[in-house]
Amino acid sequence: MLQIIIYITLTLMALGILFSVIRFVKGPTAADRTIALDTMTTIFVAAFVLLAFIFNRFIYIDVALVYGVLGFIGVLVIARYLEGAL
Amino acid sequence: MNQLFEYIGMILLLIGGIFLFLGGLGIFRMPDAYNRLQAGTKATTLGGMSVILAVGLLEPGWIIKTLVLVLFIAFSNPISSHALARANYKRKNYPYLKGGPEYDKYREVYQNNEEEEETA
């Protein structure tokens, strides 16, 4: 039961990442690409935590935390750059 | 008690997966940058929070660290979406409005501010 639900969740996450990647490649402006990157970062953080549960490794949650912080800072820096403040 | 946590965790996992998928679909499907921001950020905030909380419930020893991650997502996602919307507006990509540009109430304030900055 739990295994089936984990498979369904991982498939839905992969589809979400696929759609964001399509928008990241296609997106007409730089802002669209950054929005797609931001969405991808959040989905990846959730995926890392789920992988930590699947492989039973506590250390993967730290990886997710660091990845989340770095992605957040990266998006903020890109947004400031697009604004013309950097 | 453990069984109850497991059932709640399964339901939260399903909800999170569905919302993460909807976030990706919204990013792909919506017509302009503001709509994409709306769909992408809010849906993935709820989805990510429920998946992480579900893992915390399924493995009760990890609950503290997962709560820290949930709190971090709750703080960081609105900030980044706000910064992106502001940057997009400052690049003069104004939102498309059906009634015409006079419905964009922020534009008057913004242009007045810009003129004041130029004169000062």
N, CA and C atoms of all chains as a GROMACS GRO file, in nm:
protein
  618
    1MET      N    1   0.084  -0.121   0.000
    1MET     CA    2   0.000   0.000   0.000
    1MET      C    3   0.087   0.125   0.000
    2LEU      N    4   0.179   0.130   0.100
    2LEU     CA    5   0.266   0.248   0.108
    2LEU      C    6   0.356   0.257  -0.014
    3GLN      N    7   0.399   0.138  -0.062
    3GLN     CA    8   0.490   0.139  -0.177
    3GLN      C    9   0.420   0.192  -0.302
    4ILE      N   10   0.294   0.152  -0.320
    4ILE     CA   11   0.220   0.199  -0.439
    4ILE      C   12   0.205   0.351  -0.434
    5ILE      N   13   0.173   0.403  -0.312
    5ILE     CA   14   0.153   0.548  -0.300
    5ILE      C   15   0.283   0.622  -0.325
    6ILE      N   16   0.396   0.563  -0.278
    6ILE     CA   17   0.525   0.627  -0.305
    6ILE      C   18   0.554   0.630  -0.454
    7TYR      N   19   0.522   0.520  -0.523
    7TYR     CA   20   0.544   0.519  -0.669
    7TYR      C   21   0.460   0.626  -0.738
    8ILE      N   22   0.332   0.637  -0.696
    8ILE     CA   23   0.244   0.737  -0.759
    8ILE      C   24   0.299   0.878  -0.736
    9THR      N   25   0.341   0.905  -0.609
    9THR     CA   26   0.392   1.038  -0.577
    9THR      C   27   0.517   1.070  -0.657
   10LEU      N   28   0.608   0.972  -0.669
   10LEU     CA   29   0.731   0.997  -0.744
   10LEU      C   30   0.700   1.023  -0.892
   11THR      N   31   0.601   0.950  -0.947
   11THR     CA   32   0.565   0.973  -1.087
   11THR      C   33   0.509   1.113  -1.107
   12LEU      N   34   0.420   1.157  -1.014
   12LEU     CA   35   0.362   1.291  -1.028
   12LEU      C   36   0.471   1.398  -1.017
   13MET      N   37   0.566   1.378  -0.922
   13MET     CA   38   0.676   1.473  -0.908
   13MET      C   39   0.758   1.480  -1.035
   14ALA      N   40   0.786   1.363  -1.096
   14ALA     CA   41   0.867   1.362  -1.217
   14ALA      C   42   0.795   1.435  -1.330
   15LEU      N   43   0.662   1.418  -1.338
   15LEU     CA   44   0.587   1.490  -1.442
   15LEU      C   45   0.594   1.642  -1.418
   16GLY      N   46   0.582   1.683  -1.291
   16GLY     CA   47   0.593   1.826  -1.260
   16GLY      C   48   0.728   1.881  -1.298
   17ILE      N   49   0.836   1.806  -1.266
   17ILE     CA   50   0.970   1.852  -1.302
   17ILE      C   51   0.985   1.858  -1.454
   18LEU      N   52   0.924   1.760  -1.525
   18LEU     CA   53   0.933   1.758  -1.671
   18LEU      C   54   0.868   1.883  -1.730
   19PHE      N   55   0.747   1.918  -1.680
   19PHE     CA   56   0.679   2.036  -1.733
   19PHE      C   57   0.760   2.162  -1.704
   20SER      N   58   0.819   2.172  -1.582
   20SER     CA   59   0.898   2.292  -1.552
   20SER      C   60   1.022   2.300  -1.641
   21VAL      N   61   1.081   2.184  -1.672
   21VAL     CA   62   1.200   2.186  -1.759
   21VAL      C   63   1.162   2.233  -1.898
   22ILE      N   64   1.042   2.189  -1.945
   22ILE     CA   65   0.998   2.235  -2.077
   22ILE      C   66   0.982   2.387  -2.077
   23ARG      N   67   0.922   2.442  -1.969
   23ARG     CA   68   0.906   2.586  -1.961
   23ARG      C   69   1.042   2.655  -1.948
   24PHE      N   70   1.135   2.590  -1.878
   24PHE     CA   71   1.268   2.648  -1.859
   24PHE      C   72   1.340   2.660  -1.993
   25VAL      N   73   1.322   2.560  -2.081
   25VAL     CA   74   1.390   2.565  -2.212
   25VAL      C   75   1.318   2.662  -2.304
   26LYS      N   76   1.182   2.662  -2.301
   26LYS     CA   77   1.103   2.734  -2.398
   26LYS      C   78   1.086   2.881  -2.363
   27GLY      N   79   1.068   2.907  -2.230
   27GLY     CA   80   1.018   3.034  -2.178
   27GLY      C   81   1.061   3.158  -2.255
   28PRO      N   82   0.967   3.244  -2.293
   28PRO     CA   83   1.004   3.357  -2.378
   28PRO      C   84   1.096   3.458  -2.310
   29THR      N   85   1.077   3.488  -2.182
   29THR     CA   86   1.162   3.589  -2.118
   29THR      C   87   1.246   3.525  -2.008
   30ALA      N   88   1.341   3.604  -1.958
   30ALA     CA   89   1.427   3.554  -1.850
   30ALA      C   90   1.348   3.531  -1.722
   31ALA      N   91   1.244   3.613  -1.698
   31ALA     CA   92   1.165   3.598  -1.576
   31ALA      C   93   1.093   3.464  -1.575
   32ASP      N   94   1.040   3.422  -1.692
   32ASP     CA   95   0.972   3.292  -1.699
   32ASP      C   96   1.068   3.180  -1.664
   33ARG      N   97   1.191   3.189  -1.714
   33ARG     CA   98   1.288   3.083  -1.685
   33ARG      C   99   1.320   3.079  -1.537
   34THR      N  100   1.332   3.199  -1.474
   34THR     CA  101   1.363   3.200  -1.332
   34THR      C  102   1.247   3.144  -1.249
   35ILE      N  103   1.123   3.171  -1.292
   35ILE     CA  104   1.007   3.116  -1.222
   35ILE      C  105   1.009   2.964  -1.230
   36ALA      N  106   1.041   2.911  -1.350
   36ALA     CA  107   1.047   2.766  -1.366
   36ALA      C  108   1.156   2.707  -1.276
   37LEU      N  109   1.269   2.779  -1.265
   37LEU     CA  110   1.378   2.732  -1.179
   37LEU      C  111   1.336   2.726  -1.032
   38ASP      N  112   1.262   2.829  -0.989
   38ASP     CA  113   1.214   2.836  -0.851
   38ASP      C  114   1.121   2.718  -0.821
   39THR      N  115   1.029   2.690  -0.914
   39THR     CA  116   0.938   2.577  -0.896
   39THR      C  117   1.014   2.445  -0.889
   40MET      N  118   1.111   2.432  -0.980
   40MET     CA  119   1.191   2.309  -0.981
   40MET      C  120   1.264   2.288  -0.848
   41THR      N  121   1.316   2.398  -0.791
   41THR     CA  122   1.388   2.386  -0.664
   41THR      C  123   1.298   2.330  -0.555
   42THR      N  124   1.174   2.382  -0.547
   42THR     CA  125   1.083   2.332  -0.443
   42THR      C  126   1.049   2.185  -0.464
   43ILE      N  127   1.024   2.147  -0.591
   43ILE     CA  128   0.990   2.006  -0.617
   43ILE      C  129   1.108   1.916  -0.582
   44PHE      N  130   1.231   1.964  -0.613
   44PHE     CA  131   1.349   1.882  -0.584
   44PHE      C  132   1.370   1.864  -0.434
   45VAL      N  133   1.342   1.970  -0.356
   45VAL     CA  134   1.356   1.957  -0.210
   45VAL      C  135   1.263   1.849  -0.156
   46ALA      N  136   1.136   1.853  -0.205
   46ALA     CA  137   1.041   1.750  -0.162
   46ALA      C  138   1.087   1.612  -0.206
   47ALA      N  139   1.143   1.603  -0.329
   47ALA     CA  140   1.188   1.474  -0.380
   47ALA      C  141   1.305   1.420  -0.299
   48PHE      N  142   1.397   1.511  -0.256
   48PHE     CA  143   1.511   1.467  -0.174
   48PHE      C  144   1.462   1.407  -0.042
   49VAL      N  145   1.363   1.473   0.020
   49VAL     CA  146   1.313   1.422   0.149
   49VAL      C  147   1.246   1.287   0.131
   50LEU      N  148   1.171   1.273   0.020
   50LEU     CA  149   1.106   1.144  -0.005
   50LEU      C  150   1.210   1.035  -0.032
   51LEU      N  151   1.318   1.072  -0.102
   51LEU     CA  152   1.425   0.974  -0.128
   51LEU      C  153   1.494   0.935   0.003
   52ALA      N  154   1.507   1.031   0.096
   52ALA     CA  155   1.565   0.997   0.226
   52ALA      C  156   1.481   0.892   0.296
   53PHE      N  157   1.347   0.902   0.282
   53PHE     CA  158   1.261   0.802   0.344
   53PHE      C  159   1.273   0.668   0.272
   54ILE      N  160   1.283   0.671   0.138
   54ILE     CA  161   1.287   0.545   0.063
   54ILE      C  162   1.415   0.468   0.094
   55PHE      N  163   1.531   0.540   0.091
   55PHE     CA  164   1.659   0.472   0.114
   55PHE      C  165   1.696   0.464   0.261
   56ASN      N  166   1.613   0.525   0.348
   56ASN     CA  167   1.634   0.522   0.493
   56ASN      C  168   1.768   0.585   0.533
   57ARG      N  169   1.801   0.699   0.471
   57ARG     CA  170   1.923   0.772   0.503
   57ARG      C  171   1.885   0.909   0.558
   58PHE      N  172   1.924   0.935   0.682
   58PHE     CA  173   1.887   1.061   0.745
   58PHE      C  174   1.962   1.178   0.683
   59ILE      N  175   2.084   1.150   0.631
   59ILE     CA  176   2.171   1.258   0.583
   59ILE      C  177   2.113   1.328   0.460
   60TYR      N  178   2.024   1.260   0.385
   60TYR     CA  179   1.968   1.324   0.264
   60TYR      C  180   1.882   1.445   0.298
   61ILE      N  181   1.828   1.449   0.422
   61ILE     CA  182   1.747   1.565   0.459
   61ILE      C  183   1.835   1.690   0.471
   62ASP      N  184   1.960   1.670   0.519
   62ASP     CA  185   2.054   1.783   0.522
   62ASP      C  186   2.083   1.832   0.382
   63VAL      N  187   2.098   1.736   0.289
   63VAL     CA  188   2.121   1.774   0.149
   63VAL      C  189   2.006   1.860   0.099
   64ALA      N  190   1.882   1.817   0.132
   64ALA     CA  191   1.764   1.892   0.088
   64ALA      C  192   1.765   2.032   0.148
   65LEU      N  193   1.802   2.044   0.274
   65LEU     CA  194   1.803   2.175   0.340
   65LEU      C  195   1.902   2.269   0.273
   66VAL      N  196   2.026   2.218   0.250
   66VAL     CA  197   2.128   2.303   0.187
   66VAL      C  198   2.088   2.340   0.045
   67TYR      N  199   2.031   2.243  -0.028
   67TYR     CA  200   1.988   2.271  -0.165
   67TYR      C  201   1.879   2.377  -0.167
   68GLY      N  202   1.786   2.369  -0.070
   68GLY     CA  203   1.680   2.468  -0.062
   68GLY      C  204   1.734   2.607  -0.035
   69VAL      N  205   1.828   2.618   0.060
   69VAL     CA  206   1.884   2.750   0.093
   69VAL      C  207   1.957   2.808  -0.027
   70LEU      N  208   2.040   2.724  -0.094
   70LEU     CA  209   2.118   2.776  -0.206
   70LEU      C  210   2.027   2.815  -0.323
   71GLY      N  211   1.922   2.735  -0.350
   71GLY     CA  212   1.832   2.769  -0.459
   71GLY      C  213   1.757   2.899  -0.430
   72PHE      N  214   1.717   2.916  -0.303
   72PHE     CA  215   1.647   3.040  -0.263
   72PHE      C  216   1.736   3.162  -0.285
   73ILE      N  217   1.864   3.152  -0.240
   73ILE     CA  218   1.954   3.266  -0.256
   73ILE      C  219   1.980   3.293  -0.404
   74GLY      N  220   1.994   3.185  -0.483
   74GLY     CA  221   2.018   3.202  -0.625
   74GLY      C  222   1.903   3.274  -0.693
   75VAL      N  223   1.779   3.234  -0.660
   75VAL     CA  224   1.663   3.299  -0.721
   75VAL      C  225   1.656   3.446  -0.681
   76LEU      N  226   1.687   3.475  -0.553
   76LEU     CA  227   1.684   3.616  -0.509
   76LEU      C  228   1.786   3.698  -0.584
   77VAL      N  229   1.908   3.642  -0.602
   77VAL     CA  230   2.013   3.717  -0.672
   77VAL      C  231   1.973   3.742  -0.817
   78ILE      N  232   1.917   3.638  -0.883
   78ILE     CA  233   1.876   3.657  -1.023
   78ILE      C  234   1.766   3.761  -1.033
   79ALA      N  235   1.672   3.760  -0.934
   79ALA     CA  236   1.564   3.859  -0.938
   79ALA      C  237   1.618   4.000  -0.922
   80ARG      N  238   1.714   4.017  -0.830
   80ARG     CA  239   1.773   4.150  -0.812
   80ARG      C  240   1.846   4.194  -0.939
   81TYR      N  241   1.910   4.098  -1.006
   81TYR     CA  242   1.981   4.132  -1.129
   81TYR      C  243   1.884   4.174  -1.239
   82LEU      N  244   1.771   4.102  -1.251
   82LEU     CA  245   1.672   4.137  -1.353
   82LEU      C  246   1.613   4.275  -1.327
   83GLU      N  247   1.602   4.309  -1.198
   83GLU     CA  248   1.546   4.437  -1.160
   83GLU      C  249   1.637   4.552  -1.201
   84GLY      N  250   1.766   4.522  -1.216
   84GLY     CA  251   1.861   4.627  -1.251
   84GLY      C  252   1.932   4.683  -1.131
   85ALA      N  253   1.922   4.617  -1.015
   85ALA     CA  254   1.983   4.670  -0.893
   85ALA      C  255   2.124   4.619  -0.871
   86LEU      N  256   2.166   4.520  -0.948
   86LEU     CA  257   2.302   4.466  -0.928
   86LEU      C  258   2.394   4.516  -1.037
   87MET      N  259  -0.164   0.389   1.735
   87MET     CA  260  -0.115   0.526   1.717
   87MET      C  261  -0.021   0.535   1.598
   88ASN      N  262   0.072   0.438   1.590
   88ASN     CA  263   0.165   0.436   1.478
   88ASN      C  264   0.092   0.414   1.346
   89GLN      N  265  -0.009   0.324   1.353
   89GLN     CA  266  -0.088   0.295   1.233
   89GLN      C  267  -0.160   0.420   1.184
   90LEU      N  268  -0.212   0.498   1.281
   90LEU     CA  269  -0.283   0.622   1.245
   90LEU      C  270  -0.190   0.719   1.174
   91PHE      N  271  -0.067   0.734   1.231
   91PHE     CA  272   0.031   0.823   1.167
   91PHE      C  273   0.061   0.777   1.025
   92GLU      N  274   0.068   0.643   1.007
   92GLU     CA  275   0.100   0.593   0.874
   92GLU      C  276  -0.009   0.627   0.773
   93TYR      N  277  -0.138   0.612   0.818
   93TYR     CA  278  -0.246   0.645   0.724
   93TYR      C  279  -0.245   0.793   0.690
   94ILE      N  280  -0.226   0.879   0.794
   94ILE     CA  281  -0.223   1.024   0.766
   94ILE      C  282  -0.108   1.057   0.672
   95GLY      N  283   0.008   0.990   0.694
   95GLY     CA  284   0.122   1.014   0.607
   95GLY      C  285   0.094   0.976   0.463
   96MET      N  286   0.025   0.862   0.443
   96MET     CA  287  -0.007   0.822   0.305
   96MET      C  288  -0.096   0.925   0.237
   97ILE      N  289  -0.199   0.972   0.311
   97ILE     CA  290  -0.291   1.070   0.250
   97ILE      C  291  -0.214   1.198   0.216
   98LEU      N  292  -0.124   1.241   0.309
   98LEU     CA  293  -0.049   1.364   0.283
   98LEU      C  294   0.045   1.346   0.164
   99LEU      N  295   0.104   1.227   0.150
   99LEU     CA  296   0.191   1.201   0.035
   99LEU      C  297   0.114   1.216  -0.096
  100LEU      N  298  -0.008   1.158  -0.100
  100LEU     CA  299  -0.087   1.168  -0.223
  100LEU      C  300  -0.123   1.313  -0.254
  101ILE      N  301  -0.167   1.386  -0.149
  101ILE     CA  302  -0.203   1.527  -0.170
  101ILE      C  303  -0.083   1.605  -0.221
  102GLY      N  304   0.034   1.581  -0.159
  102GLY     CA  305   0.154   1.654  -0.200
  102GLY      C  306   0.192   1.623  -0.344
  103GLY      N  307   0.184   1.495  -0.382
  103GLY     CA  308   0.219   1.460  -0.520
  103GLY      C  309   0.127   1.529  -0.619
  104ILE      N  310  -0.004   1.529  -0.588
  104ILE     CA  311  -0.100   1.590  -0.680
  104ILE      C  312  -0.071   1.740  -0.693
  105PHE      N  313  -0.042   1.807  -0.579
  105PHE     CA  314  -0.021   1.951  -0.588
  105PHE      C  315   0.110   1.985  -0.657
  106LEU      N  316   0.214   1.903  -0.637
  106LEU     CA  317   0.340   1.930  -0.707
  106LEU      C  318   0.321   1.915  -0.858
  107PHE      N  319   0.244   1.811  -0.897
  107PHE     CA  320   0.215   1.794  -1.040
  107PHE      C  321   0.138   1.913  -1.094
  108LEU      N  322   0.039   1.961  -1.016
  108LEU     CA  323  -0.040   2.075  -1.063
  108LEU      C  324   0.046   2.200  -1.076
  109GLY      N  325   0.144   2.217  -0.986
  109GLY     CA  326   0.234   2.331  -0.998
  109GLY      C  327   0.312   2.327  -1.127
  110GLY      N  328   0.367   2.209  -1.160
  110GLY     CA  329   0.442   2.197  -1.285
  110GLY      C  330   0.352   2.221  -1.405
  111LEU      N  331   0.230   2.168  -1.400
  111LEU     CA  332   0.137   2.186  -1.511
  111LEU      C  333   0.101   2.334  -1.527
  112GLY      N  334   0.083   2.405  -1.414
  112GLY     CA  335   0.051   2.547  -1.422
  112GLY      C  336   0.164   2.625  -1.484
  113ILE      N  337   0.290   2.592  -1.446
  113ILE     CA  338   0.405   2.657  -1.507
  113ILE      C  339   0.403   2.638  -1.658
  114PHE      N  340   0.365   2.519  -1.702
  114PHE     CA  341   0.368   2.488  -1.845
  114PHE      C  342   0.253   2.554  -1.919
  115ARG      N  343   0.137   2.566  -1.857
  115ARG     CA  344   0.012   2.592  -1.927
  115ARG      C  345  -0.029   2.739  -1.929
  116MET      N  346   0.011   2.815  -1.824
  116MET     CA  347  -0.046   2.948  -1.806
  116MET      C  348   0.008   3.048  -1.908
  117PRO      N  349  -0.070   3.153  -1.940
  117PRO     CA  350  -0.033   3.238  -2.054
  117PRO      C  351   0.078   3.340  -2.029
  118ASP      N  352   0.085   3.405  -1.911
  118ASP     CA  353   0.192   3.504  -1.896
  118ASP      C  354   0.262   3.486  -1.761
  119ALA      N  355   0.367   3.566  -1.738
  119ALA     CA  356   0.458   3.539  -1.627
  119ALA      C  357   0.388   3.549  -1.491
  120TYR      N  358   0.292   3.641  -1.476
  120TYR     CA  359   0.228   3.657  -1.345
  120TYR      C  360   0.141   3.535  -1.312
  121ASN      N  361   0.068   3.484  -1.415
  121ASN     CA  362  -0.012   3.365  -1.392
  121ASN      C  363   0.075   3.245  -1.360
  122ARG      N  364   0.189   3.235  -1.429
  122ARG     CA  365   0.280   3.124  -1.401
  122ARG      C  366   0.332   3.130  -1.260
  123LEU      N  367   0.364   3.252  -1.215
  123LEU     CA  368   0.414   3.270  -1.078
  123LEU      C  369   0.309   3.225  -0.977
  124GLN      N  370   0.185   3.268  -1.002
  124GLN     CA  371   0.075   3.233  -0.913
  124GLN      C  372   0.060   3.081  -0.903
  125ALA      N  373   0.052   3.016  -1.021
  125ALA     CA  374   0.029   2.871  -1.020
  125ALA      C  375   0.149   2.798  -0.963
  126GLY      N  376   0.269   2.836  -1.010
  126GLY     CA  377   0.387   2.762  -0.971
  126GLY      C  378   0.419   2.773  -0.824
  127THR      N  379   0.414   2.894  -0.768
  127THR     CA  380   0.464   2.909  -0.631
  127THR      C  381   0.366   2.854  -0.528
  128LYS      N  382   0.238   2.888  -0.540
  128LYS     CA  383   0.146   2.850  -0.431
  128LYS      C  384   0.122   2.702  -0.429
  129ALA      N  385   0.103   2.642  -0.549
  129ALA     CA  386   0.077   2.498  -0.552
  129ALA      C  387   0.197   2.420  -0.501
  130THR      N  388   0.319   2.460  -0.540
  130THR     CA  389   0.434   2.383  -0.494
  130THR      C  390   0.463   2.407  -0.347
  131THR      N  391   0.424   2.524  -0.293
  131THR     CA  392   0.442   2.544  -0.149
  131THR      C  393   0.360   2.441  -0.070
  132LEU      N  394   0.231   2.430  -0.106
  132LEU     CA  395   0.146   2.334  -0.034
  132LEU      C  396   0.194   2.191  -0.057
  133GLY      N  397   0.229   2.159  -0.184
  133GLY     CA  398   0.271   2.023  -0.214
  133GLY      C  399   0.398   1.983  -0.142
  134GLY      N  400   0.499   2.072  -0.147
  134GLY     CA  401   0.625   2.040  -0.080
  134GLY      C  402   0.608   2.026   0.070
  135MET      N  403   0.528   2.118   0.129
  135MET     CA  404   0.509   2.111   0.274
  135MET      C  405   0.440   1.981   0.313
  136SER      N  406   0.339   1.938   0.235
  136SER     CA  407   0.270   1.816   0.278
  136SER      C  408   0.354   1.692   0.256
  137VAL      N  409   0.438   1.688   0.149
  137VAL     CA  410   0.524   1.570   0.131
  137VAL      C  411   0.625   1.560   0.245
  138ILE      N  412   0.686   1.675   0.281
  138ILE     CA  413   0.789   1.672   0.385
  138ILE      C  414   0.727   1.634   0.520
  139LEU      N  415   0.607   1.689   0.548
  139LEU     CA  416   0.538   1.655   0.673
  139LEU      C  417   0.500   1.508   0.675
  140ALA      N  418   0.463   1.453   0.558
  140ALA     CA  419   0.427   1.312   0.549
  140ALA      C  420   0.545   1.224   0.585
  141VAL      N  421   0.666   1.261   0.535
  141VAL     CA  422   0.784   1.182   0.570
  141VAL      C  423   0.812   1.191   0.720
  142GLY      N  424   0.790   1.311   0.777
  142GLY     CA  425   0.808   1.325   0.921
  142GLY      C  426   0.712   1.238   1.001
  143LEU      N  427   0.589   1.220   0.949
  143LEU     CA  428   0.493   1.136   1.021
  143LEU      C  429   0.523   0.988   1.001
  144LEU      N  430   0.571   0.951   0.881
  144LEU     CA  431   0.598   0.810   0.855
  144LEU      C  432   0.720   0.761   0.932
  145GLU      N  433   0.816   0.854   0.957
  145GLU     CA  434   0.939   0.816   1.029
  145GLU      C  435   0.950   0.907   1.151
  146PRO      N  436   0.886   0.874   1.264
  146PRO     CA  437   0.869   0.973   1.372
  146PRO      C  438   0.998   1.025   1.433
  147GLY      N  439   1.112   0.959   1.409
  147GLY     CA  440   1.236   1.012   1.464
  147GLY      C  441   1.287   1.135   1.392
  148TRP      N  442   1.236   1.160   1.271
  148TRP     CA  443   1.288   1.270   1.190
  148TRP      C  444   1.203   1.395   1.198
  149ILE      N  445   1.107   1.398   1.292
  149ILE     CA  446   1.003   1.500   1.286
  149ILE      C  447   1.060   1.641   1.304
  150ILE      N  448   1.168   1.656   1.386
  150ILE     CA  449   1.218   1.790   1.415
  150ILE      C  450   1.279   1.851   1.289
  151LYS      N  451   1.365   1.774   1.224
  151LYS     CA  452   1.431   1.828   1.104
  151LYS      C  453   1.332   1.854   0.992
  152THR      N  454   1.231   1.768   0.978
  152THR     CA  455   1.132   1.793   0.873
  152THR      C  456   1.050   1.917   0.905
  153LEU      N  457   1.024   1.940   1.034
  153LEU     CA  458   0.950   2.063   1.069
  153LEU      C  459   1.032   2.186   1.036
  154VAL      N  460   1.167   2.177   1.058
  154VAL     CA  461   1.254   2.289   1.022
  154VAL      C  462   1.244   2.316   0.871
  155LEU      N  463   1.244   2.208   0.791
  155LEU     CA  464   1.235   2.225   0.645
  155LEU      C  465   1.101   2.287   0.606
  156VAL      N  466   0.991   2.240   0.670
  156VAL     CA  467   0.859   2.295   0.640
  156VAL      C  468   0.857   2.445   0.670
  157LEU      N  469   0.914   2.482   0.785
  157LEU     CA  470   0.918   2.624   0.823
  157LEU      C  471   1.000   2.704   0.723
  158PHE      N  472   1.112   2.646   0.679
  158PHE     CA  473   1.196   2.716   0.582
  158PHE      C  474   1.121   2.740   0.452
  159ILE      N  475   1.049   2.636   0.404
  159ILE     CA  476   0.973   2.653   0.279
  159ILE      C  477   0.865   2.758   0.297
  160ALA      N  478   0.798   2.756   0.414
  160ALA     CA  479   0.692   2.854   0.439
  160ALA      C  480   0.745   2.996   0.438
  161PHE      N  481   0.873   3.016   0.479
  161PHE     CA  482   0.926   3.152   0.476
  161PHE      C  483   0.986   3.188   0.341
  162SER      N  484   1.057   3.094   0.277
  162SER     CA  485   1.139   3.133   0.162
  162SER      C  486   1.058   3.144   0.034
  163ASN      N  487   0.954   3.062   0.017
  163ASN     CA  488   0.885   3.060  -0.112
  163ASN      C  489   0.810   3.190  -0.142
  164PRO      N  490   0.734   3.247  -0.045
  164PRO     CA  491   0.669   3.375  -0.074
  164PRO      C  492   0.768   3.486  -0.102
  165ILE      N  493   0.885   3.484  -0.031
  165ILE     CA  494   0.982   3.590  -0.053
  165ILE      C  495   1.034   3.586  -0.196
  166SER      N  496   1.070   3.465  -0.243
  166SER     CA  497   1.126   3.458  -0.377
  166SER      C  498   1.020   3.492  -0.482
  167SER      N  499   0.894   3.451  -0.458
  167SER     CA  500   0.792   3.483  -0.558
  167SER      C  501   0.766   3.634  -0.561
  168HIS      N  502   0.769   3.698  -0.446
  168HIS     CA  503   0.752   3.843  -0.442
  168HIS      C  504   0.864   3.914  -0.516
  169ALA      N  505   0.989   3.869  -0.494
  169ALA     CA  506   1.103   3.932  -0.561
  169ALA      C  507   1.093   3.915  -0.712
  170LEU      N  508   1.047   3.797  -0.756
  170LEU     CA  509   1.037   3.773  -0.900
  170LEU      C  510   0.928   3.859  -0.963
  171ALA      N  511   0.812   3.872  -0.894
  171ALA     CA  512   0.705   3.954  -0.950
  171ALA      C  513   0.748   4.099  -0.960
  172ARG      N  514   0.818   4.146  -0.856
  172ARG     CA  515   0.866   4.284  -0.856
  172ARG      C  516   0.966   4.308  -0.967
  173ALA      N  517   1.059   4.213  -0.986
  173ALA     CA  518   1.158   4.227  -1.092
  173ALA      C  519   1.091   4.229  -1.228
  174ASN      N  520   0.989   4.143  -1.245
  174ASN     CA  521   0.920   4.138  -1.373
  174ASN      C  522   0.847   4.268  -1.401
  175TYR      N  523   0.788   4.328  -1.296
  175TYR     CA  524   0.718   4.455  -1.316
  175TYR      C  525   0.815   4.566  -1.350
  176LYS      N  526   0.932   4.564  -1.284
  176LYS     CA  527   1.029   4.671  -1.309
  176LYS      C  528   1.093   4.661  -1.446
  177ARG      N  529   1.084   4.542  -1.508
  177ARG     CA  530   1.132   4.529  -1.646
  177ARG      C  531   1.027   4.572  -1.746
  178LYS      N  532   0.918   4.632  -1.697
  178LYS     CA  533   0.811   4.685  -1.780
  178LYS      C  534   0.736   4.575  -1.856
  179ASN      N  535   0.727   4.455  -1.798
  179ASN     CA  536   0.638   4.352  -1.850
  179ASN      C  537   0.508   4.365  -1.773
  180TYR      N  538   0.418   4.453  -1.818
  180TYR     CA  539   0.297   4.476  -1.741
  180TYR      C  540   0.199   4.363  -1.763
  181PRO      N  541   0.116   4.332  -1.661
  181PRO     CA  542   0.020   4.224  -1.677
  181PRO      C  543  -0.087   4.260  -1.779
  182TYR      N  544  -0.135   4.158  -1.852
  182TYR     CA  545  -0.243   4.179  -1.948
  182TYR      C  546  -0.374   4.186  -1.874
  183LEU      N  547  -0.447   4.297  -1.892
  183LEU     CA  548  -0.576   4.312  -1.825
  183LEU      C  549  -0.684   4.328  -1.930
  184LYS      N  550  -0.800   4.266  -1.906
  184LYS     CA  551  -0.905   4.264  -2.007
  184LYS      C  552  -0.965   4.403  -2.027
  185GLY      N  553  -0.977   4.480  -1.916
  185GLY     CA  554  -1.044   4.609  -1.927
  185GLY      C  555  -0.954   4.720  -1.979
  186GLY      N  556  -0.825   4.692  -1.998
  186GLY     CA  557  -0.734   4.796  -2.042
  186GLY      C  558  -0.638   4.834  -1.932
  187PRO      N  559  -0.537   4.913  -1.965
  187PRO     CA  560  -0.431   4.943  -1.866
  187PRO      C  561  -0.477   5.029  -1.750
  188GLU      N  562  -0.595   5.097  -1.762
  188GLU     CA  563  -0.635   5.183  -1.649
  188GLU      C  564  -0.678   5.102  -1.527
  189TYR      N  565  -0.698   4.970  -1.544
  189TYR     CA  566  -0.732   4.888  -1.427
  189TYR      C  567  -0.609   4.851  -1.346
  190ASP      N  568  -0.492   4.878  -1.399
  190ASP     CA  569  -0.368   4.848  -1.328
  190ASP      C  570  -0.338   4.964  -1.234
  191LYS      N  571  -0.391   4.957  -1.110
  191LYS     CA  572  -0.383   5.072  -1.019
  191LYS      C  573  -0.240   5.098  -0.972
  192TYR      N  574  -0.158   4.993  -0.976
  192TYR     CA  575  -0.022   5.012  -0.924
  192TYR      C  576   0.062   5.095  -1.018
  193ARG      N  577   0.023   5.096  -1.148
  193ARG     CA  578   0.111   5.160  -1.246
  193ARG      C  579   0.123   5.310  -1.222
  194GLU      N  580   0.010   5.376  -1.181
  194GLU     CA  581   0.016   5.520  -1.155
  194GLU      C  582   0.113   5.550  -1.041
  195VAL      N  583   0.099   5.475  -0.933
  195VAL     CA  584   0.187   5.495  -0.817
  195VAL      C  585   0.332   5.475  -0.858
  196TYR      N  586   0.354   5.368  -0.935
  196TYR     CA  587   0.490   5.332  -0.973
  196TYR      C  588   0.552   5.439  -1.061
  197GLN      N  589   0.472   5.490  -1.160
  197GLN     CA  590   0.527   5.591  -1.250
  197GLN      C  591   0.551   5.722  -1.177
  198ASN      N  592   0.460   5.759  -1.083
  198ASN     CA  593   0.484   5.879  -1.004
  198ASN      C  594   0.612   5.868  -0.924
  199ASN      N  595   0.634   5.749  -0.864
  199ASN     CA  596   0.757   5.729  -0.786
  199ASN      C  597   0.879   5.745  -0.874
  200GLU      N  598   0.871   5.690  -0.996
  200GLU     CA  599   0.986   5.699  -1.086
  200GLU      C  600   1.016   5.843  -1.124
  201GLU      N  601   0.909   5.921  -1.151
  201GLU     CA  602   0.932   6.062  -1.186
  201GLU      C  603   0.995   6.137  -1.071
  202GLU      N  604   0.948   6.109  -0.949
  202GLU     CA  605   1.006   6.176  -0.833
  202GLU      C  606   1.153   6.142  -0.818
  203GLU      N  607   1.186   6.015  -0.846
  203GLU     CA  608   1.327   5.976  -0.835
  203GLU      C  609   1.412   6.047  -0.940
  204GLU      N  610   1.354   6.065  -1.059
  204GLU     CA  611   1.432   6.132  -1.164
  204GLU      C  612   1.455   6.278  -1.130
  205THR      N  613   1.352   6.346  -1.074
  205THR     CA  614   1.370   6.488  -1.042
  205THR      C  615   1.461   6.506  -0.922
  206ALA      N  616   1.461   6.410  -0.830
  206ALA     CA  617   1.540   6.426  -0.707
  206ALA      C  618   1.688   6.397  -0.728
   0.00000   0.00000   0.00000
